[in-house]
Amino acid sequence: MLLRGSGLHAGATFSDAAVVDRGAESGVPWGGLLLAFAEAAVANAPDLAEQRQAVMNELGENAMIDAAAVIGIFQAVVKIADATGIPLEDPKAEISSNFREELGLNAYKEE
């Protein structure tokens, strides 16, 4: 949702399909590199150090730190929301319904 809004503001088009389809192009500069880093960090994958180094090599240390901070805050916010049982607000559910369906995210919804 925010990526699409940022794209509209910047006059760019982004696709969030890359989140669930590694073959899809997101339109985000260095999106594949950043996604690989995020996935490795969230999973504490064995290749995390290599993914972190790849971001530093390509984008620099400050960009790697920024990316790590974004990964960390998203993990914290999601865990807090899940732990407290915060439901998706109706307006957000409405405006995100099309891409949640498109990406298959509704399959994760608990009944």
C-alpha positions as a Markdown table, in Angstrom:
| # | Residue | x | y | z |
|---|---|---|---|---|
| 1 | Met | 0.0 | 0.0 | 0.0 |
| 2 | Leu | 2.7 | 2.5 | 1.0 |
| 3 | Leu | 4.9 | 1.4 | -1.9 |
| 4 | Arg | 2.2 | 2.2 | -4.4 |
| 5 | Gly | 1.5 | 5.5 | -2.7 |
| 6 | Ser | 5.2 | 6.4 | -2.8 |
| 7 | Gly | 5.3 | 5.5 | -6.5 |
| 8 | Leu | 2.4 | 7.8 | -7.2 |
| 9 | His | 4.1 | 10.6 | -5.4 |
| 10 | Ala | 7.4 | 10.0 | -7.2 |
| 11 | Gly | 5.7 | 9.5 | -10.6 |
| 12 | Ala | 6.9 | 5.9 | -10.7 |
| 13 | Thr | 5.1 | 2.6 | -11.0 |
| 14 | Phe | 6.0 | -0.2 | -8.6 |
| 15 | Ser | 4.7 | -3.7 | -8.4 |
| 16 | Asp | 4.4 | -5.6 | -5.1 |
| 17 | Ala | 4.2 | -8.9 | -7.0 |
| 18 | Ala | 7.9 | -9.5 | -6.4 |
| 19 | Val | 7.1 | -10.1 | -2.7 |
| 20 | Val | 5.5 | -13.4 | -3.6 |
| 21 | Asp | 7.1 | -14.1 | -7.0 |
| 22 | Arg | 10.9 | -14.0 | -7.2 |
| 23 | Gly | 10.6 | -13.8 | -11.0 |
| 24 | Ala | 8.5 | -10.6 | -10.9 |
| 25 | Glu | 10.1 | -7.2 | -11.3 |
| 26 | Ser | 9.1 | -4.7 | -8.6 |
| 27 | Gly | 10.4 | -1.6 | -10.3 |
| 28 | Val | 12.2 | -0.7 | -7.0 |
| 29 | Pro | 15.9 | 0.2 | -7.7 |
| 30 | Trp | 17.9 | -2.7 | -6.3 |
| 31 | Gly | 14.7 | -4.3 | -5.3 |
| 32 | Gly | 16.0 | -7.9 | -5.8 |
| 33 | Leu | 19.1 | -7.2 | -3.7 |
| 34 | Leu | 17.1 | -5.6 | -0.9 |
| 35 | Leu | 14.5 | -8.3 | -0.9 |
| 36 | Ala | 17.1 | -11.0 | -0.7 |
| 37 | Phe | 18.6 | -9.1 | 2.3 |
| 38 | Ala | 15.3 | -8.7 | 4.0 |
| 39 | Glu | 14.4 | -12.4 | 3.5 |
| 40 | Ala | 17.7 | -13.5 | 4.8 |
| 41 | Ala | 17.4 | -11.2 | 7.9 |
| 42 | Val | 13.9 | -12.3 | 8.7 |
| 43 | Ala | 14.7 | -16.0 | 8.4 |
| 44 | Asn | 18.2 | -15.5 | 10.1 |
| 45 | Ala | 19.3 | -17.5 | 7.1 |
| 46 | Pro | 22.9 | -19.0 | 6.8 |
| 47 | Asp | 23.6 | -16.5 | 4.0 |
| 48 | Leu | 22.6 | -13.4 | 6.0 |
| 49 | Ala | 26.2 | -12.2 | 6.2 |
| 50 | Glu | 26.7 | -12.6 | 2.4 |
| 51 | Gln | 23.4 | -10.8 | 1.7 |
| 52 | Arg | 24.4 | -7.9 | 4.1 |
| 53 | Gln | 27.8 | -7.7 | 2.4 |
| 54 | Ala | 26.1 | -7.6 | -1.1 |
| 55 | Val | 24.0 | -4.6 | -0.1 |
| 56 | Met | 27.1 | -2.9 | 1.3 |
| 57 | Asn | 29.1 | -3.6 | -1.8 |
| 58 | Glu | 26.4 | -2.4 | -4.1 |
| 59 | Leu | 24.8 | 0.5 | -2.1 |
| 60 | Gly | 27.3 | 1.3 | 0.6 |
| 61 | Glu | 27.3 | 0.9 | 4.4 |
| 62 | Asn | 24.8 | 3.7 | 5.1 |
| 63 | Ala | 22.2 | 2.1 | 2.8 |
| 64 | Met | 22.8 | -1.3 | 4.4 |
| 65 | Ile | 22.2 | 0.3 | 7.8 |
| 66 | Asp | 19.0 | 2.0 | 6.6 |
| 67 | Ala | 17.7 | -1.3 | 5.1 |
| 68 | Ala | 18.5 | -3.2 | 8.3 |
| 69 | Ala | 16.7 | -0.6 | 10.3 |
| 70 | Val | 13.6 | -0.8 | 8.1 |
| 71 | Ile | 13.6 | -4.6 | 8.3 |
| 72 | Gly | 13.9 | -4.4 | 12.1 |
| 73 | Ile | 11.1 | -1.9 | 12.6 |
| 74 | Phe | 8.7 | -3.8 | 10.3 |
| 75 | Gln | 9.5 | -7.0 | 12.3 |
| 76 | Ala | 8.8 | -5.2 | 15.6 |
| 77 | Val | 5.6 | -3.6 | 14.4 |
| 78 | Val | 4.2 | -6.8 | 13.0 |
| 79 | Lys | 5.0 | -8.8 | 16.1 |
| 80 | Ile | 3.4 | -6.2 | 18.4 |
| 81 | Ala | 0.3 | -6.1 | 16.3 |
| 82 | Asp | 0.1 | -9.9 | 16.1 |
| 83 | Ala | 0.7 | -10.3 | 19.8 |
| 84 | Thr | -2.0 | -7.8 | 20.8 |
| 85 | Gly | -4.5 | -9.1 | 18.2 |
| 86 | Ile | -4.8 | -5.7 | 16.4 |
| 87 | Pro | -7.2 | -6.3 | 13.4 |
| 88 | Leu | -6.7 | -4.7 | 10.1 |
| 89 | Glu | -8.7 | -1.5 | 10.1 |
| 90 | Asp | -11.8 | -1.4 | 7.8 |
| 91 | Pro | -10.4 | 1.4 | 5.6 |
| 92 | Lys | -7.1 | -0.4 | 5.1 |
| 93 | Ala | -8.9 | -3.7 | 4.4 |
| 94 | Glu | -11.0 | -1.9 | 1.8 |
| 95 | Ile | -8.1 | -0.2 | -0.1 |
| 96 | Ser | -5.8 | -3.2 | 0.1 |
| 97 | Ser | -8.4 | -5.8 | -0.9 |
| 98 | Asn | -7.4 | -5.9 | -4.6 |
| 99 | Phe | -3.7 | -6.5 | -4.1 |
| 100 | Arg | -4.2 | -8.8 | -1.1 |
| 101 | Glu | -6.3 | -11.0 | -3.4 |
| 102 | Glu | -3.8 | -10.7 | -6.3 |
| 103 | Leu | -0.9 | -11.7 | -4.1 |
| 104 | Gly | -2.7 | -14.5 | -2.3 |
| 105 | Leu | -2.4 | -12.8 | 1.0 |
| 106 | Asn | -5.9 | -13.6 | 2.1 |
| 107 | Ala | -4.9 | -17.3 | 2.3 |
| 108 | Tyr | -3.0 | -16.4 | 5.5 |
| 109 | Lys | -6.0 | -15.0 | 7.2 |
| 110 | Glu | -7.1 | -17.0 | 10.2 |
| 111 | Glu | -10.8 | -17.8 | 10.5 |
